[in-house]
Amino acid sequence: MNLKQKFVITINRELGSGGRTVGQKLAEKLEVPFYDKALIKALEEMYKLDVEQIEKLKGRSHTWWADFKRTMTIGYQYNANYYKVHSVDEPDLLTTDEMFKAEQEILKGIASDGSCVVAGRSGFFVFRDHPNRLSILIQASMDFRIDRVARKQHKTPEEARKIIEKVDKMRENYVNKYTKSSRYDTRNYDLVITADGKTEDEIVNIILMYIGQYKTDSFTYL
């Protein structure tokens, strides 16, 4: 991946692995926007960005996303404000074929406008033909995930396990339906990282080392 050119980094993650936080921190390090399913869904709902509307915008301008973003003042501040009012890991992943098509077009528009980090939303599939992309999967053991979800959401271990199992099933069904693949298929990724025994910052550094942006004498995390 060439950081001197427009790039996109996609992060798929298991609930409780810390992948969303890693994505945010990575985007901050690389000084590019961070997007996840919550923001994409908000754009659809707030600005009625269905497939028909997007096609109209694309017909008016080759840089439709850049023009749209300028008009709606979407950027770093919008991201920050949005995350304050939405839960970190919503289990609701219900969607429709039209919504999926709209989300793909929004993501492609985002990437055409500039470099970015995208979490979830089958990014590995949407950007599979992107000439300058890096696809990452962040996973963790069930014990690690249960502990993290229980702490973050103030749940008992039993409640946390049920949440994880429900979200795992919904996310896998989503990926199966729209990509005809599995989010656990490592062939979909360039880099797979296990979160056990690592902080989010350490995982970010692993990614930065992988793309040649972080140098250290210790490679114990690899």
Secondary structure as UniProt FT lines:
FT   TURN            3..4
FT   STRAND          8..13
FT   TURN            15..16
FT   HELIX           19..30
FT   STRAND          34..35
FT   HELIX           37..47
FT   HELIX           51..60
FT   TURN            62..63
FT   HELIX           64..72
FT   HELIX           76..83
FT   HELIX           97..113
FT   STRAND          116..119
FT   TURN            121..122
FT   HELIX           123..126
FT   TURN            127..129
FT   TURN            131..132
FT   STRAND          133..139
FT   HELIX           142..153
FT   HELIX           157..179
FT   TURN            183..184
FT   HELIX           186..188
FT   STRAND          191..194
FT   TURN            196..197
FT   HELIX           200..210
FT   TURN            211..212
FT   TURN            220..221
//
